[in-house]
């Protein structure tokens, strides 16, 4: 059985992964906006797609946290 501190650390690691993905998403948002402003549409689109990829991965990590939490939450 997993000790409570290990479970908390596991959740913290998942949150760290979400943070990394969202920070990368923010970087792509900034880059995409700059490219669109300078008329570089293909490059802006590429960064927009990369942004979405990071958001999808962050969402997947959040789903894992939610699945774990459903077992501990009381209705």
C-alpha positions in Angstrom: 0.0 0.0 0.0 1.2 3.5 -0.8 1.9 5.8 2.2 0.0 9.1 2.3 3.1 11.1 1.7 3.9 9.1 -1.4 0.4 9.7 -2.7 0.7 13.5 -2.1 4.1 13.5 -3.8 2.6 11.7 -6.8 -0.1 14.3 -7.1 2.5 17.1 -6.7 4.5 15.5 -9.6 1.4 15.4 -11.8 0.7 19.0 -11.0 4.3 19.9 -11.9 3.8 18.2 -15.2 0.7 20.2 -15.8 2.6 23.4 -14.9 5.4 22.5 -17.4 2.9 21.9 -20.2 1.0 25.2 -19.5 4.2 27.2 -19.4 5.1 25.8 -22.8 1.6 26.6 -24.0 2.0 30.2 -22.8 5.3 30.4 -24.7 3.7 29.2 -27.9 0.8 31.7 -27.5 3.2 34.6 -27.3 5.2 33.3 -30.2 2.1 32.7 -32.3 0.8 36.2 -31.6 4.1 37.7 -32.6 4.1 35.7 -35.9 0.6 36.7 -36.7 1.4 40.4 -36.0 4.3 40.2 -38.4 2.3 38.5 -41.1 4.0 35.1 -40.7 0.8 33.2 -40.9 2.2 29.6 -41.4 4.6 30.1 -38.4 1.8 31.5 -36.3 -0.4 28.5 -37.2 2.4 26.1 -36.3 2.7 27.6 -32.9 -1.0 27.6 -32.4 -1.1 23.8 -33.1 1.8 23.3 -30.7 -0.1 25.3 -28.1 -3.1 23.0 -28.5 -0.8 19.9 -28.1 0.4 21.2 -24.8 -3.1 21.9 -23.7 -4.2 18.4 -24.6 -1.3 16.9 -22.6 -2.1 19.1 -19.6 -5.7 18.1 -19.8 -4.7 14.4 -19.8 -2.6 14.9 -16.7 -5.6 16.7 -15.1 -7.8 13.7 -16.0 -5.5 11.4 -14.2 -5.6 13.5 -11.1 -9.4 13.6 -11.3 -9.6 9.8 -11.7 -7.4 9.4 -8.6 -9.4 12.0 -6.6 -12.7 10.4 -7.4 -11.7 7.5 -5.2 -11.0 9.7 -2.2 -13.8 12.3 -2.5 -16.9 11.7 -0.4 -20.3 12.5 -2.0 
